[in-house]
Amino acid sequence: MNITLGSKVVLVGTGSVGSSYAYGLMNQGVCDELVLVDLNEEKSKGDVMDLNHGIVYAPSTMQIKFGSYDDCKDAALVVICAGAAQKPGETRLDLVSKNVKIFESIVGNIMKSGFNGIFLVATNPVDILAYATWKFSGLPKERVIGSGTILDSARFRYLLGEEFDTAPTSVHGYIIGEHGDSELPVWSSANISGVPVAPRLTEERKDEIAVQVRDAAYKIIESKGATYYGIAMGLVRITKAILQNENVVLPVGMLLTGEYDHEDVYVGVPSIINRTGVKNIVELSLNDYEKEKFAASVKTLKAIQSLYWK
């Protein structure tokens, strides 16, 4: 069956992340039609009104409305931001049991509509919930994408840009693995316009930057209760890559089927994104230490997965 084309996006979950994503989509004029779905109808209807009042100043016109799961039947992309949020002191993995149950219902309802597009999952713990979405939907793996390490990699590039007084867009580097505490920076390939950055930093400084990236969410949650602008921009970037068939490499959550010598796990890895979803995974050349850290990250995720899927 051919994939649903067009540029209709359905957003499920209009909390802080979802509404920031909707605002980002409108600001960048990424899609033609956006439908908001949420259990809290009043809040979502308020968002629809508020967003529509800004359309006159957006780069292009866009239809924004409140809807239901039935609206997914002709959607090109369904973005899931719904679920229980991470509380101060709670890890992303603490959220698993609450959100797997929620996702079984959400994904089931979306598939009942006749949905035949691409899923983009942002709810934490995102790697586990992307895997859950793949399992519950029955769609091919390339059409179920997690936000993965898109935000962690952006934080990494931002911090390296600060370190070397260079625009983060000219810094190339990836965080891979779990979107969470076991993630790892790939120092061996981090560079600024082809010049490796690792030799220019002490081991101690590299460790400090890695910790800053890893713990950024905890700091933000402590300060303002949740992180949403950064991840929303990452989701808009992935959406644009899909709808505009960009064939661009982004670090997203994808199912490994032998890549990096691992399988049956969703994890953040650089992947080529286009109109069909993930075209393929890019395998970075990892050194032995990075391979070890990546294996440990996969093991962390698989231990959680095994509680739900044998």
Disulfide bonds with the S-S distance in Angstrom:
none
